[in-house]
Amino acid sequence: MKLHRNIALGIIEGLQTILDHQEALRPTLQKLLKRNRKWGSRDRKQLGEAILDCIRWKRTYEYLGKLSQDDKHYHWQLLGVWLLTKGFILPHWDELSKLKQTKIDLSKERKGLDRKIKESIPDWLDDLGIKSLGAKLWEKEIETLNSTAPLVLRCNTLKQDRGALQKQLKKDFIIETIYSSEIPEALVLEKHQKLNQNPLYLKGFFEIQDVNSQRVSHWVNPKADNLIVDCCAGGGGKSLHLAALMQNKGKIFALDPHPKKLEQLEKRALKNGVSIIQTTSTENEEFYMENQGLADAILIDAPCSGLGVIRRNPASKWHMNPEKIKQLEELQKEILEKNAPLVKKGGTLIYATCSIFPNENQFQIARFLKSKLGGVFKLKREQTFLAHQSHFDGFYIAKLIRT
């Protein structure tokens, strides 16, 4: 097998953007592919696979190739180790000349190595995993977080039921799916396929959303006449799910500090046939004054470390650190305090993260419940969904009732 130089240059640009400039992985890939539309499907697949693997297995590759991040050709050498692990012939490029002189023992690729190297994680993350879950559980969890995540659809029940969608996907597009036994809208693909240009997706018949992410809206358990506030709405995946569960009746306020995300949400709502979502900025203090004590339920899908979804975004291992997590914990506390007063008596507060660690989850909720504001809430239920146990993304969900 052979890698063309122009594709290699694209891979190096992607690695530098993600690792050096700490840009997000998926948007970086999308920009690269959008700028180079002449690349063939095989080249595009190679580029995506190489970038994802080099990010995911960065520490393992550094060990195998005896790489130094201070080397001016470091990113090229990461790519070189990837080429060797995939059975490519190493090109005669100057940037890879050092690897030609390094004896790489691929038999050691994953065997008998220290867990930090074998699973390609920073020391602090391994320490946090052991402290939070214990060594045995953490070993299983991090191994799963380094595997390929399943691709899951959420059927938009405002347009079609799950059975009809499954049949249409198979008949018209030869896309095989299986039912999730836990979430009534979820279809799990039997193999990964590109879906963002699928006609059914473009018409809003389904969204791409993990099973445990879909679980969050079911914990809210909204009714058709409810007033719901999605306090950290982002692109609106959970707002859209809530709207479908409410049969497009009642009202949902979707809040976010980023106007572009709210614009995206509005476009998705139109595509999904949803008309009950009203967007507003989290900076809109008038909204908070007018809606205190009125919401039947609020959903806080809080900003977090994202360390439960490493297999979808392995760059988070290298972008995150203990100091950033501390800052996020403080932000989570502020968001809880700001939005909790919106809940009416007897109403529900759902707090969720895509982290599996107690410092962002159980400890955060326990601290809130001990506060003066949290004293009027009671914890009804909480659960951490570990990836190796649920087979889907790592998530935490807590349900609180205002007494």
N, C-alpha and C positions, 0 to 999 in steps of 0.2 A: 504494500500500500504506500501511497505517496501523498504528501501534503504540498499544495502549491504555495509559492512564496507570498502571493497577494492575500491568500486566506490566513497565512501565518501572521502577516502584518496586522490584519484585522483582529486576530486573537490577542496579539500583544497589546494593541490599543485598548481592547476590552479589559485585559488584566490590569493594565496601568490605571485605567479609569476607576475600576472597582477597588483595587487594593491600595493604590497610592492616593487617589482623590476621594476615596470612600463614597463613591456613587453607588446607587442601588443596582443590583444585578440585572433584573428583568428589563427595566427601562434602558439600561446601557446596551443590552442585546438588541432590543427593538430599534434603537437609534442606529446601531451598526448595520443591521439588516435593511433598514429603510434607506440608508445612504448608499447601499450597494445592491441595488435591485437586479443588477446583471449577473450576480452570483447564482449558480445553479442550485437546485434543491440539495444535491449531495454536499456541495460546498457549505451551504448554509447550515446543514445538519452537523457537519464536521466542526464548524466554528462554534455552534452552540454547545455541543458536547464537550469540546476541548476547554472552553471557558468554564463551564459548570464543573467539570472534573478537576481542573487546576485550582479552582476556588475551594471546592469541597475537600480535596486531598492535599492541599498546600503543604501542610506540615509533614505528611508522609513522603511526598515528593522531595521536600528539602532533605529529609533524612536519607532517602535512597540515592539521591544525586550529590549529597554532601554540598548543598547549595548555601550560599550566603546572601542575605537580602541586601548587603552592601555592594555586591557585584553589579557592575553596570549592565550586565546581560542577564540579570536574575530572572526576569519574566520570560526571556527566551529559553533559559535553562529549565524553568518550570514546564514550559511547553515541550522541551526535549525529553524530559522524563516521561511526560504523558505519551509522547510518540512511541517511546520504547515499551511502555506498559501495554500499549495497544498493538504492538507488533509492526509498527511502521519502520521503514529504513530511515535512519537518522540522516537528514540532508547535510551536504557539505557546505554549511553556512558558517561564516566566521563567528557568529554569536553562539554557535553550539560547539565550537572547537574544544572547549574545556571538557564537555561531556564525553567527547571522543577519548579523552585520556583518563576518564574516571570509570572504574570498574563498578557497574551497577548490578547488584545481586537481586534480581527480581523474585527469586525464591523467598526472599525475606519481606516481600511486599506487604503482607498482612499477618505473617506468622511470627509468634514469639516476641513481638514488640511490646514495649510499654504502651499502655492504653492511650496515652496522650498522642503518641506518634501513630499508632495503629488506627485510631479513630480520627486523627488529624484535628485536634482541638487545643486551644491554649491552656496553659496550666491553671489559670484562675477558673475556667469553666469546669475543668475536671474536679477541682477542689469544691466548687459550688454543687456539682452534681452529687458527689459523695456525701457532702454535708447534708444536702436536702433529701436525698433518696436512699442513701446507703449504697455501698459499693456494688452489691449484686444487682439491685434494681437499676442503678445508673448504667452498669455495663450493658444490660439489655436495652435500655432506653436509647443510649447514644448510638448503639449499633443500628437500631431501627431508624434513628434520625439521620443516619448516613445512607439509608436505602432510598429507592425511588418512591415518591409519594403517589398514591392512587389518584386518578383523575375522576372527579365526582361532579355530576350535574345536579342542579336543583330545578325540577320541573316548575314552571310558572303555572300554577293551577288556575289562574285567572283566564288562561287561554286554552289549556288542555290538561287532561288528567295524565298521571304518570304512565299508565298502561298504554294509552294511545301514543304518547311521545316515544316510548320504548319501541313500539311497533313501527312507527314512522322512521325513526333513526335507522332501524335495521333494514327496512324495505327500501327506503330512498337513498341511504348513504352507506349501507353495509357497516353500521356502527353497532357493535354488540355491547349490551349493558346488562347488569344484574341489579335487582332490587336491593336497597338497604333495608334490613328488617327493622331498624330502629327509627328511621326518619321517613315519613310517608311520601316526601317529595324527592327523595334522593335516588339517583341512578349512578352506579359505579361502572366506569368503562373497563372492559376486559383488557384493553391495551391502549396506550397513549396515542391520541390522534389530535391533529390541529383542528380546533373548532371555532376560532374567532371569526372565520369567514363563512361558516356554515349558515345557510339561509334561515334555518330555524332559530339559530342564535341571534342573527341580525334582526329577526322579527320579534324577538323577545319571548320565545317559547321556553327557553331555559337560560339559566345562568350557570357559571362555573363556580362551585362553592363546596368546600370540604364538608363531610358529614358532621364533624364536631362543631364547625362553624354554623351549620344549619340548626344544630341542637339548641343554640343560644336563643333563637326566636321562639322555639317551643317552650323553653323555660319561662319566657315572658308570658306565654299563654294569653295572647290578646283576644278581646271580644270585638264583635263587629261595630259596637257603638263607642269604643274606648277612645280616650285621648292618650296617645303614647308619645314619649319624647326619646328619640335616639340621640344621645348626648355627644357622641363621638362618631358621627355618621360616616365620615370618609367618603368613599365612592358610592356608598349606599346599599351594599349587598344585603345587609340585615334589615334595613328600612323596607326594601322591596319585598323581602320574605315576610315581614310583619304585615305589609299591606295585603299580600296574597292570603295570609291566614285570616285577615279581617274581612276578606271578600271585597276589598276596596271600599269599605264603609268606615265611618268614624274619621279620626284625624291623626296624622303622624307629623310631628315637628322633627325635622332632621337638622341637627346642629353640627357645625364644624368651623374651625378658624380659617380654613383655606377656601377662598372663593372658587378656585378652579375645580376642587373636588365637589363642591355643591353644584356647579354647572354640569359636571359629569353625571351627578346623581339625577339632576332634572332631565337630562337626555335619556338616561337609562329608564327613568320612570315613564317617560313618554313611550319608549319602545316596549315596555312591559305592560302598557295599558293601565298604569296606576295614576290616579288623580287625587289621592288623599294626602299626599306628602307635600308639606310646606317647608322650604329650606330657610334657614336663617343663620347668622354668624353667632359663634359662642361669645363674641364681644358685644352682642346686642343686650345691654343691661335692661332695657325696657321689657324685653321678652321675659326675663327672669322675674321682674317685678309683677308683671301682669299674670303670670302663670303659677305663682307660688301656691302649692297645695291643691293643684287642679288635676295633675296627671294621674291616670289610673295606673300607669307603669312608666318607669324610665329604664332605658338600657344604657349602661356605661360600658362600651366595648373599649376599654382603656388603652391608651398608648403604653406599650410595654417593650421588653427586650426582644420579643419575637423568638425566644429560644425554644419554643415548642414547635416551631415550623422551620427548623434548620434545614430539613431535607428539601424544602421548597426554596429556601433562601440561605444557602450555606455562607454567603458573605457576612451574615449577621454575626458569625463566630469571630470574625476579624474586625468588624466595625464596632462591636459592643465591648464594654469593659466594666469593671465594678463601679468606677466613678460615674459612668453614664447611667448605669442601672440605679444608683442612688438618686440621681437627678430625676429619673423616671418615677421612682417611688414617691418622691415629693410631688411630682406633677399628678400622679394618681390620687394622692391624698387631697390635693387642691380640687381636682375634678369631682371627687366624691362630695366634698364639702359644699361646692358651688351648686351642684345639681340635686342633691338629696332633698332640699326644701320644696322642689317641684312636686314631690309625691304627695298625694292626698292621704287622709287617714284610711287605713285598710288597703292602701295601694302597694304596689310592688316596685322594688329596686333590684335590677339585675346587674351584677358586676361581672365582667368577663375579660380574660386576657388570653393571648396565644403564647403564654409562658407556662412552664410547669413547675416553677420554683416558688416556695411559700412566701419569700420576702415580698413578692409582687402580688400575692394572692391571699392565702389564709391569714398571714400576719397583717396585711393591709386592711382586711375586713375586720379582724379582731381589734386593731387600733381604732378604726372608725367607730365600732360599736361601743368602745370605752369612752369616746368623746361625748361632749354635751349634746351635740347634734345627733350623733349616732345612737344616743340613749333612747330615742323614740322608735328605733327600729329593732326588729328581732330577726335573727338568722333562722330561716326556715330550712335551708338546704345548701350544701356546697359540695363540689366534686372536682377532682383533678382527673382529666382524661389523658393518660399517658399513651404515647404513640404505639409502644410495643404491646399494650394491652387492648387498645381500641382499634388498632390497625389504621387509624387516621391521624390527623394533626394533634399535637399536644395542646390541650386547652384547659382552662379553669373557668368554672361558672359558680357564682353564688347568688342565692335568692333571698332577699330581705323583705320583710313586711313592715310597713309603718303602723305601729300599734296605736 
